[in-house]
């Protein structure tokens, strides 16, 4: 039975989000640009292609180790544009502020956003500020939207994975999700657990320079790697096989996940990307990623197969294999 | 003394909003595209110009006579792009939903948004849905961002008003503001008080067809006509003189304003535009607006003068004159 009210699960980025999109939003707004459901839209502007994306940020807490809602909001949209093959250029910044928000917090958040924009090489060119009465929003929500040109010859998309391709991951899993989780639970650890929130657009350019035929780019944010790979497998009509042994997870993050019962495969990343590329170019892509400051732990984690189309299967550490489904419920609301 | 917390006034669209923008946001993000503070940004994309704009909608109630937050969100961004001289084409839709929002309400809102997009001739090409726990947002907030090309030869902007120009208004004032106010207060009237929320982009094209040298376009939303004219006077370094006698206000709206103590000059409009044009083309602009279904009450309301630069002065009905300042406080939070 379909729920008659919005549930937290509808925002998980996982299966129930996917259903809301497929059953309500697409039937109403569907068009040939929206339908592919990539991280952003690819639109025509005077004969050249632009990548256009939007995201609202509602993360709680608004300040967390190695980031805050301000830089997160810039990184997120920069990365979505980059995952479409676009060179992010212009961003908008829409602020929704709760009456009573300390001005100093707002200033810190905006300064972080500016630094993030500078690092990514994008400009905030338009904006909007709304203030709502106490209790109508929790502290601050930010929307960023933006666009940038897609260079000629670049064609990436989640329908383009082909059997034989390799799946390259740019670094450790679940850092952002585990960080927000520990903050939310009031846990503190000696261990170094901090958000991976980062701009990936420069790394994407290095990947394009190293590989002439990148098939798919995706940043596994809400819903994590597991959900992102499922979407790609479904949209490309292929199977994906990954090796648990090869998945990079920081020991501290792995420990937290075990302690709290979360699976790092489904926790959000905010500075990691998946590239699906022809096998013979995979090592070059890994090498290109490793040269970037945000790609030092890049590695090949699996491959695209003709078997089990639409499914992701993981070879486990103990020698078995298990199906990696999309995230079914909500692991953690307000992760981004 | 500067406030150390965000106040409702900071979102009014009036003087205190303006201060927040000038004293905090511009010093952090300032750049040559953002600085002009038009309704949207004008950016370069492969040699052609695009108008790019964003707005978040937090209106309360979410359903009101003649509209809801869904069509309002489409109209608002369509109009901001049109006020930059752009032809709105692609929109994004970012939803922030409260856990427990009735699915039927969401569907009604999205269907209205789709109808509004169709009427305006724009496509929703990308989106994002976040769900936050009960109490973290009030029902539903929507961000729309979007862009479209600016045809060659079109140059409008709030610095371009010149002494001698006429100020043309496309219709009655304060309809949206008065409607939200009566809903909020739980007042019901026999009289026909309903939102003017409407797309203005087709009317803008008619204005361009009728007038070869449009100087300024602006939709007087938050902060109303009074605030919009002050911004133009300040940015163009000119005075503006308007006649109270000529300002079109529906009798029912005027009555509500008197009853509740609001000034229609500062109440929000969501389907009205100001055009500042050379005197000899003003009548043609009025005629062009009147042919549009949303411009039947268009008229000339005043002129641009060399006297009192930066100030707006109104000749009152009783023969005096008064300075029309920017909105100082918050008339009504969550008007849009």
Interface residues (C-beta under 8 A of the other chain):
Chain A: X2 X3 X4 X5 X6 X7 X8 X9 X10 X11 X12 X17 X20 X21 X24 X25 X28 X29 X31 X33 X34 X40 X41 X43 X45 X46 X47 X48 X50 X52 X53 X54 X55 X56 X58 X60 X89 X90 X92 X93 X94 X95 X96 X97 X98 X99 X100 X101 X102 X103 X104 X106 X107 X110 X111 X113 X114 X117 X123 X124 X125 X126 X127 X128 X129 X130 X131 X132 X133 X135 X136 X137 X138 X141 X143 X145 X147 X149 X333 X334
Chain B: X2 X3 X4 X5 X6 X7 X8 X9 X10 X11 X12 X17 X20 X21 X24 X25 X28 X29 X31 X33 X34 X40 X41 X43 X45 X46 X47 X48 X50 X52 X53 X54 X55 X56 X58 X60 X89 X90 X92 X93 X94 X95 X96 X97 X98 X99 X100 X101 X102 X103 X104 X106 X107 X110 X111 X113 X114 X117 X123 X124 X125 X126 X127 X128 X129 X130 X131 X132 X133 X135 X136 X137 X138 X141 X143 X145 X147 X149 X333 X334
